[in-house]
Amino acid sequence: MAVTHLPTSTGADVTAAAERARELQVEWANRPVADRAAVLLRFHDRLLDRVHPFVDMLQREAGKARLSATEEVLHCALTARYYARRADRYLRSERGHGVYPVLTRIDRHYLPKGLVGIIAPWNYPLTMAISDGLAALVAGNAVIAKPAEQTPLVCIAAVELLEQCGMPPGLWQVVHGPGDVVGPQLIDVSDYVCFTGSTATGRVVAARCADRLIGCSLELGGKNPMLVLADADVEAAAEGAVRACFSNGGQLCVSVERIYVHHSLMEDFCRAFVARTQALRLGSAFDYDHDIGSLISRDHLQRVSEQVEDAQARGARVLTGGRKRRDLGELFYDPTVLTGVTPEMACYAEETFGPVVSLYSVSSDEEAIARANDSRYGLNASVWTGDPEHGRHVARQVKCGTVNVNEGFAATFGSIDAPMGGMKHSGLGRRQGREGIRRFVEVQSVATQRGLPIAPSHGLSGRQFASAIVAALRVLRTLRRP
């Protein structure tokens, strides 16, 4: 069912949008940080006032369950508040240490990049299109965003709300169209690019940015592991696994797709996890009575279904799920739990990005860590244990950008002070935290020298100057100075 009709942006449209945004960016960057932050605080308040209309829009566009849609709106509000409160601290000029103590002054300034391009995905169209842009905006940049073709309306509505909150109209531009057409044009007009999507497309984005010598941050694919250690609470781990695997129908970059369970807990964990998975309620109503909504498209449904069918054909066992739910709607798929998955199966190493997870028995922490790390991806991981300190020790050995102890993904995802991003083929850069705003600025160092020049002077020969510097360095070595 069509929700609305939107025109496709042309190359001329993208160029015109970029030019208009750049015109406004200069004045915006000259405003005090406090004025820019005030826009974000007003946006925070008005977004919370409009939670239900935005949730309705997310459900209508992306097929989400209502709770998943609500969480996305709240995450966007959290991001706005965080950067409004922290922007001045992260962006104010700082003093550094000069080569000559007292005589050399170093100032570090954080200057906006200019125009930040955002290429956003369909699975979290508000969070991924707007949250990145909020940090860029308060840092003094203009923004040009391309939401996914399936989910443009919520991005447009959020930008309109920002304008109502005091952002200059036109400072944040939205263009629309196929990613392989509009995406390259957006990169060519931007000074920095944020991309969230597949690893394959991320490589293309990175190469185009490299050709232009501009920076980019990429949140890409994941085959995220969960480790259930020998001392874990089985019931708590099973409950956490349901959220970790099936939130937003598994259409989540940080969603768990592999679970490694200590052999002593495997039978009990399977029983508890399968029972909770079977209790999940699928549906499309605009209420909180359903846990999982639909998948995004026919093509994506087919991809998920084919991975499960491939696994079954090669000997995997379906503990629950494994079927399309035409009785509920065209795009529904049962949450699915597999065992006996082996390397020749597509779902063993490839990202499914749907409500499918594989269970594996392991004999030790060391085996769980090794198998968790045996992936080209490294986005998110989850560790479950009765001893949080032990969990943190294990977490540091897992090669992922975020690791949650006794939680699936929400602890890091919801803590805006926690930088998020991938290792290995899961991406470059970080969103959230200090790193999430500093990527949108250029660091400028200004040195002011007084008294002695950094060269031979006052009759010193080159040899004498070199000897004096060596002696001075030896003295400085004894001082407690960073």
C-alpha positions as CSV (number, residue, x, y, z in Angstrom):
1,M,0.0,0.0,0.0
2,A,1.4,3.4,-1.0
3,V,1.7,5.9,1.8
4,T,2.6,8.9,-0.3
5,H,4.4,9.9,-3.5
6,L,7.7,11.8,-3.5
7,P,9.7,13.2,-6.4
8,T,13.2,11.7,-7.1
9,S,16.0,14.3,-6.7
10,T,18.1,14.9,-9.7
11,G,21.8,15.8,-9.8
12,A,20.8,19.5,-10.1
13,D,18.6,19.2,-7.1
14,V,21.4,17.8,-5.0
15,T,23.8,20.5,-6.1
16,A,21.2,23.3,-5.4
17,A,20.4,21.8,-2.0
18,A,24.1,21.8,-1.1
19,E,24.6,25.3,-2.3
20,R,21.7,26.6,-0.2
21,A,22.9,24.7,2.9
22,R,26.4,26.1,2.5
23,E,25.1,29.7,2.3
24,L,23.4,29.3,5.6
25,Q,26.2,27.4,7.3
26,V,28.5,30.3,7.6
27,E,26.1,32.4,9.7
28,W,25.1,29.3,11.7
29,A,28.7,28.4,12.6
30,N,29.2,32.0,13.8
31,R,26.4,31.6,16.4
32,P,27.5,30.8,20.0
33,V,27.4,27.1,20.8
34,A,24.8,27.8,23.4
35,D,22.4,29.2,20.8
36,R,22.9,26.1,18.6
37,A,22.4,23.8,21.6
38,A,19.2,25.6,22.5
39,V,17.7,24.4,19.2
40,L,18.5,20.8,20.2
41,L,16.9,21.2,23.6
42,R,13.7,22.6,22.1
43,F,13.7,19.7,19.6
44,H,14.1,17.3,22.5
45,D,11.0,18.7,24.2
46,R,8.8,19.0,21.1
47,L,9.8,15.5,20.0
48,L,8.7,14.1,23.3
49,D,5.4,16.1,22.9
50,R,4.9,14.4,19.6
51,V,6.0,10.9,20.5
52,H,2.8,9.2,19.2
53,P,2.7,10.9,15.8
54,F,6.3,10.0,15.1
55,V,5.8,6.4,16.4
56,D,2.8,6.1,14.0
57,M,4.9,7.3,11.1
58,L,7.7,4.8,11.9
59,Q,5.2,2.0,12.1
60,R,3.6,3.0,8.9
61,E,6.9,3.4,7.0
62,A,9.1,0.6,8.5
63,G,6.5,-1.9,9.7
64,K,7.9,-1.8,13.3
65,A,6.2,-3.0,16.4
66,R,5.1,0.0,18.4
67,L,7.6,-0.5,21.3
68,S,10.5,-0.7,18.8
69,A,9.3,2.5,17.2
70,T,8.9,4.2,20.5
71,E,12.4,3.3,21.5
72,E,13.7,4.9,18.4
73,V,12.0,8.2,19.1
74,L,13.3,8.2,22.6
75,H,16.8,7.5,21.4
76,C,16.6,10.5,19.2
77,A,15.5,12.7,22.0
78,L,18.3,11.3,24.3
79,T,20.8,12.2,21.6
80,A,19.5,15.7,21.2
81,R,19.7,16.3,25.0
82,Y,23.1,14.8,25.3
83,Y,24.8,16.9,22.6
84,A,22.9,20.0,23.7
85,R,24.4,19.6,27.2
86,R,27.9,18.5,26.2
87,A,28.5,20.4,23.0
88,D,30.2,23.4,24.7
89,R,32.6,21.1,26.6
90,Y,33.5,19.1,23.5
91,L,33.9,22.1,21.1
92,R,35.5,24.8,23.3
93,S,39.1,25.7,22.4
94,E,41.7,24.0,24.6
95,R,45.3,24.8,25.7
96,G,48.1,22.4,24.8
97,H,51.7,22.1,25.9
98,G,54.2,24.0,23.8
99,V,57.7,23.0,22.9
100,Y,59.2,25.8,25.1
101,P,57.4,25.8,28.5
102,V,55.9,29.3,29.1
103,L,57.3,30.7,25.9
104,T,55.3,28.6,23.5
105,R,51.5,28.7,23.7
106,I,49.4,26.1,21.9
107,D,45.6,26.6,21.3
108,R,43.5,23.8,19.8
109,H,40.3,24.9,18.0
110,Y,37.5,22.8,16.7
111,L,36.1,24.2,13.5
112,P,33.1,22.7,11.7
113,K,33.7,20.7,8.5
114,G,31.1,22.6,6.6
115,L,28.5,20.4,4.9
116,V,27.9,16.9,6.4
117,G,26.3,14.3,4.2
118,I,24.2,11.5,5.7
119,I,23.1,8.4,3.9
120,A,20.7,6.7,6.2
121,P,19.2,3.1,6.2
122,W,15.6,2.0,6.4
123,N,15.8,-0.1,9.6
124,Y,16.2,2.9,12.0
125,P,15.2,5.9,9.8
126,L,14.9,8.4,12.6
127,T,17.9,7.5,14.7
128,M,20.3,7.0,11.8
129,A,19.2,9.9,9.8
130,I,18.7,12.5,12.6
131,S,20.9,11.5,15.5
132,D,24.1,11.8,13.5
133,G,22.9,15.1,12.1
134,L,22.1,16.5,15.5
135,A,25.8,16.2,16.5
136,A,26.9,17.7,13.2
137,L,24.4,20.5,13.5
138,V,25.4,21.7,17.0
139,A,29.1,21.5,15.9
140,G,28.2,24.3,13.4
141,N,27.7,22.3,10.2
142,A,25.0,22.3,7.6
143,V,23.5,18.9,6.7
144,I,22.3,17.2,3.6
145,A,20.6,13.8,4.2
146,K,19.4,11.0,1.9
147,P,17.0,8.8,3.8
148,A,16.3,5.3,2.5
149,E,13.7,5.2,-0.3
150,Q,11.4,3.1,1.8
151,T,11.4,5.5,4.8
152,P,11.8,9.2,3.9
153,L,8.8,10.7,5.7
154,V,10.0,10.5,9.3
155,C,13.3,12.2,8.3
156,I,11.5,15.0,6.6
157,A,9.1,15.4,9.5
158,A,12.0,15.6,12.0
159,V,13.8,18.2,9.9
160,E,10.6,20.3,9.8
161,L,10.4,20.0,13.6
162,L,14.0,21.2,13.9
163,E,13.1,24.3,11.8
164,Q,10.1,24.9,14.1
165,C,12.7,24.8,17.0
166,G,14.8,27.6,15.6
167,M,17.1,25.9,13.1
168,P,17.4,28.1,10.0
169,P,15.1,26.8,7.2
170,G,17.2,25.2,4.5
171,L,20.3,24.5,6.8
172,W,19.4,20.8,6.8
173,Q,18.5,19.6,3.3
174,V,16.8,16.3,2.5
175,V,17.2,14.7,-1.0
176,H,15.4,11.6,-2.1
177,G,16.0,8.8,-4.5
178,P,17.8,5.5,-5.2
179,G,21.0,5.1,-3.2
180,D,23.1,4.2,-6.3
181,V,22.0,7.4,-8.0
182,V,21.6,10.0,-5.3
183,G,24.3,8.6,-3.0
184,P,27.3,9.4,-5.2
185,Q,26.0,12.9,-5.9
186,L,25.6,13.5,-2.2
187,I,29.2,12.4,-1.5
188,D,30.5,14.7,-4.2
189,V,28.9,17.8,-2.6
190,S,29.8,17.0,1.0
191,D,32.8,17.7,3.2
192,Y,32.2,14.6,5.4
193,V,29.9,11.6,5.0
194,C,28.1,9.4,7.5
195,F,26.9,6.1,6.0
196,T,25.0,3.3,7.7
197,G,24.4,0.1,5.7
198,S,26.0,-3.0,4.2
199,T,29.7,-3.6,4.2
200,A,29.7,-3.9,0.4
201,T,28.2,-0.5,-0.1
202,G,30.3,0.9,2.7
203,R,33.4,0.1,0.7
204,V,32.1,2.0,-2.3
205,V,31.3,5.0,-0.1
206,A,34.8,4.9,1.5
207,A,36.5,4.7,-1.9
208,R,34.6,7.7,-3.2
209,C,35.3,9.7,-0.1
210,A,39.0,8.7,-0.3
211,D,39.1,9.9,-3.9
212,R,37.9,13.3,-2.8
213,L,40.1,13.3,0.3
214,I,37.2,13.8,2.7
215,G,36.5,11.9,5.9
216,C,33.7,9.4,6.5
217,S,32.2,7.3,9.3
218,L,30.7,3.9,8.3
219,E,28.5,1.7,10.5
220,L,28.4,-1.5,8.5
221,G,27.4,-5.2,8.8
222,G,27.5,-7.4,11.8
223,K,27.3,-11.1,12.7
224,N,27.0,-10.3,16.4
225,P,27.8,-13.0,19.0
226,M,26.3,-13.6,22.5
227,L,28.4,-15.6,25.0
228,V,26.5,-17.4,27.8
229,L,29.2,-18.3,30.3
230,A,29.1,-21.2,32.7
231,D,28.0,-19.1,35.7
232,A,25.2,-17.2,33.9
233,D,21.6,-17.1,35.1
234,V,19.9,-19.2,32.4
235,E,16.5,-17.6,32.7
236,A,17.9,-14.0,32.6
237,A,20.2,-14.9,29.7
238,A,17.3,-16.4,27.8
239,E,15.1,-13.4,28.4
240,G,17.9,-11.1,27.3
241,A,18.6,-13.2,24.2
242,V,15.0,-12.7,23.0
243,R,15.5,-9.0,23.1
244,A,19.0,-9.2,21.7
245,C,18.0,-11.3,18.7
246,F,14.4,-10.3,17.8
247,S,14.0,-6.6,18.6
248,N,12.8,-4.8,15.5
249,G,12.4,-8.2,13.9
250,G,16.2,-8.7,14.0
251,Q,16.6,-5.8,11.5
252,L,19.2,-4.1,13.6
253,C,22.9,-3.7,13.0
254,V,23.7,-4.7,16.6
255,S,21.2,-7.6,16.8
256,V,22.6,-10.9,18.0
257,E,22.8,-13.7,15.3
258,R,25.1,-16.2,17.0
259,I,24.8,-17.5,20.6
260,Y,27.6,-19.6,22.2
261,V,26.4,-21.4,25.3
262,H,28.5,-23.3,27.9
263,H,27.7,-27.0,27.4
264,S,26.6,-27.3,31.1
265,L,23.8,-24.8,30.4
266,M,22.9,-25.7,26.8
267,E,19.9,-27.9,27.5
268,D,18.3,-25.5,30.0
269,F,19.1,-22.4,27.9
270,C,17.5,-24.0,24.8
271,R,14.4,-24.8,26.7
272,A,14.0,-21.4,28.2
273,F,15.0,-19.5,25.0
274,V,12.7,-21.4,22.7
275,A,9.8,-21.1,25.1
276,R,10.2,-17.3,25.3
277,T,10.7,-17.1,21.5
278,Q,7.5,-19.0,20.9
279,A,5.7,-16.6,23.2
280,L,6.5,-13.6,21.1
281,R,3.5,-11.9,19.5
282,L,3.7,-10.8,15.8
283,G,1.4,-8.2,14.4
284,S,0.9,-4.8,12.7
285,A,-1.5,-3.0,15.0
286,F,-0.8,0.5,16.2
287,D,-0.7,-0.7,19.9
288,Y,1.7,-2.3,22.3
289,D,0.1,-5.7,22.1
290,H,2.7,-7.1,19.7
291,D,6.4,-7.7,20.1
292,I,7.5,-8.0,16.5
293,G,6.3,-6.2,13.3
294,S,6.9,-7.1,9.7
295,L,10.1,-7.2,7.6
296,I,10.7,-4.2,5.3
297,S,10.2,-5.7,1.9
298,R,9.5,-8.8,-0.2
299,D,13.2,-9.0,-1.3
300,H,14.3,-8.9,2.3
301,L,11.8,-11.5,3.4
302,Q,13.0,-13.8,0.6
303,R,16.6,-13.3,1.7
304,V,15.8,-14.3,5.3
305,S,13.7,-17.3,4.1
306,E,16.4,-18.5,1.7
307,Q,19.1,-18.5,4.4
308,V,16.9,-20.7,6.7
309,E,15.9,-23.0,3.9
310,D,19.6,-23.4,2.9
311,A,20.5,-24.2,6.5
312,Q,17.8,-26.8,6.8
313,A,18.8,-28.4,3.4
314,R,22.3,-28.8,4.7
315,G,21.4,-30.4,8.0
316,A,20.5,-27.6,10.5
317,R,17.6,-28.1,12.8
318,V,14.9,-25.6,13.4
319,L,14.0,-25.5,17.1
320,T,11.2,-23.0,16.4
321,G,10.0,-20.7,13.6
322,G,11.4,-21.1,10.1
323,R,8.3,-20.0,8.2
324,K,6.7,-17.1,6.5
325,R,3.5,-15.9,8.3
326,R,1.2,-15.1,5.4
327,D,-1.7,-15.4,7.9
328,L,-0.5,-12.2,9.5
329,G,0.5,-10.2,6.4
330,E,2.7,-10.4,3.4
331,L,6.0,-9.6,5.1
332,F,5.9,-11.4,8.4
333,Y,8.4,-14.2,9.4
334,D,8.5,-16.2,12.5
335,P,11.4,-15.6,14.9
336,T,13.6,-18.6,14.2
337,V,16.1,-20.6,16.3
338,L,18.6,-22.9,14.6
339,T,21.1,-25.5,15.9
340,G,23.6,-27.6,13.9
341,V,24.6,-24.7,11.7
342,T,28.0,-25.4,10.0
343,P,30.4,-23.3,8.0
344,E,29.1,-24.3,4.5
345,M,25.7,-22.8,5.4
346,A,25.0,-19.2,4.3
347,C,23.7,-18.1,7.8
348,Y,26.9,-19.3,9.5
349,A,29.0,-16.3,8.6
350,E,26.8,-14.0,6.4
351,E,24.7,-11.4,8.1
352,T,21.0,-12.4,8.0
353,F,19.6,-9.1,9.3
354,G,16.3,-10.8,10.3
355,P,14.7,-12.8,13.1
356,V,17.1,-15.7,12.8
357,V,19.7,-16.9,15.4
358,S,22.0,-20.0,15.6
359,L,22.9,-21.7,18.9
360,Y,26.3,-23.4,19.5
361,S,27.7,-25.3,22.5
362,V,31.1,-24.5,23.8
363,S,33.3,-26.0,26.5
364,S,35.0,-22.9,28.0
365,D,35.3,-19.2,28.0
366,E,38.3,-19.4,25.8
367,E,36.4,-21.4,23.1
368,A,33.5,-18.9,23.3
369,I,35.8,-16.0,22.9
370,A,37.7,-17.6,20.0
371,R,34.5,-18.5,18.2
372,A,33.0,-15.1,18.8
373,N,36.1,-13.5,17.2
374,D,36.1,-15.9,14.3
375,S,34.2,-13.5,12.0
376,R,35.1,-10.8,9.6
377,Y,32.7,-8.6,11.5
378,G,33.1,-6.9,14.8
379,L,30.2,-4.6,15.6
380,N,28.5,-5.7,18.8
381,A,28.6,-8.5,21.3
382,S,26.8,-9.6,24.5
383,V,28.3,-11.5,27.5
384,W,26.2,-13.1,30.2
385,T,27.6,-14.1,33.5
386,G,26.9,-14.1,37.3
387,D,30.1,-12.1,37.9
388,P,30.1,-8.7,36.2
389,E,33.8,-8.3,36.8
390,H,34.5,-11.6,35.0
391,G,32.1,-10.4,32.3
392,R,34.1,-7.2,31.7
393,H,37.3,-9.3,31.6
394,V,35.8,-11.5,28.9
395,A,34.3,-8.5,27.0
396,R,37.8,-6.9,26.6
397,Q,38.9,-10.0,24.7
398,V,36.0,-9.9,22.2
399,K,36.9,-7.9,19.1
400,C,33.8,-5.8,18.8
401,G,33.3,-2.0,19.0
402,T,30.6,-2.4,21.7
403,V,30.2,-5.2,24.2
404,N,27.3,-5.4,26.6
405,V,27.5,-7.4,29.9
406,N,24.2,-8.9,30.9
407,E,22.4,-7.0,28.2
408,G,22.1,-7.5,24.5
409,F,22.7,-4.1,22.9
410,A,20.5,-1.5,24.7
411,A,23.0,-0.6,27.4
412,T,25.6,0.8,24.9
413,F,23.0,1.9,22.3
414,G,21.0,3.8,24.8
415,S,24.0,5.3,26.7
416,I,24.8,8.3,24.4
417,D,28.1,8.8,26.2
418,A,29.2,5.4,24.9
419,P,30.9,5.6,21.5
420,M,29.4,3.1,19.0
421,G,31.0,1.6,15.9
422,G,32.7,-1.4,14.4
423,M,36.0,-3.2,14.2
424,K,37.2,-5.2,11.2
425,H,34.6,-5.2,8.4
426,S,32.0,-3.6,10.5
427,G,33.0,0.0,9.8
428,L,35.1,3.0,10.5
429,G,34.7,5.8,13.1
430,R,32.2,6.1,16.0
431,R,28.9,7.7,16.6
432,Q,27.8,8.9,20.1
433,G,30.0,10.3,22.8
434,R,32.9,12.8,22.4
435,E,34.0,10.9,19.3
436,G,30.6,11.2,17.8
437,I,30.8,15.0,17.6
438,R,34.5,15.4,17.1
439,R,34.3,13.6,13.7
440,F,32.4,16.6,12.4
441,V,35.1,19.2,13.2
442,E,38.6,20.0,11.9
443,V,41.2,20.3,14.7
444,Q,43.2,23.5,14.2
445,S,46.4,24.1,16.2
446,V,47.5,27.7,16.7
447,A,51.0,28.3,18.2
448,T,52.1,31.6,19.6
449,Q,55.8,32.0,20.2
450,R,57.3,34.8,22.4
451,G,60.8,35.5,23.7
452,L,63.2,33.0,22.2
453,P,62.7,31.7,18.6
454,I,62.9,28.0,17.9
455,A,66.3,28.5,16.2
456,P,69.8,29.6,17.1
457,S,69.7,33.1,18.6
458,H,71.6,35.5,20.8
459,G,74.9,34.6,19.1
460,L,74.5,30.8,19.6
461,S,76.0,28.7,16.9
462,G,74.1,25.8,15.4
463,R,76.2,23.4,17.5
464,Q,75.6,25.3,20.7
465,F,71.9,25.5,20.0
466,A,71.7,21.8,19.5
467,S,73.6,21.1,22.7
468,A,71.4,23.5,24.6
469,I,68.2,21.8,23.3
470,V,69.6,18.3,24.3
471,A,70.4,19.6,27.8
472,A,66.9,21.1,28.1
473,L,65.2,17.9,27.0
474,R,67.1,16.0,29.7
475,V,65.9,18.5,32.3
476,L,62.3,18.3,31.0
477,R,62.5,14.5,31.3
478,T,62.7,14.8,35.0
479,L,59.6,16.9,35.4
480,R,56.1,15.5,35.9
481,R,54.6,16.9,32.8
482,P,52.3,15.1,30.3
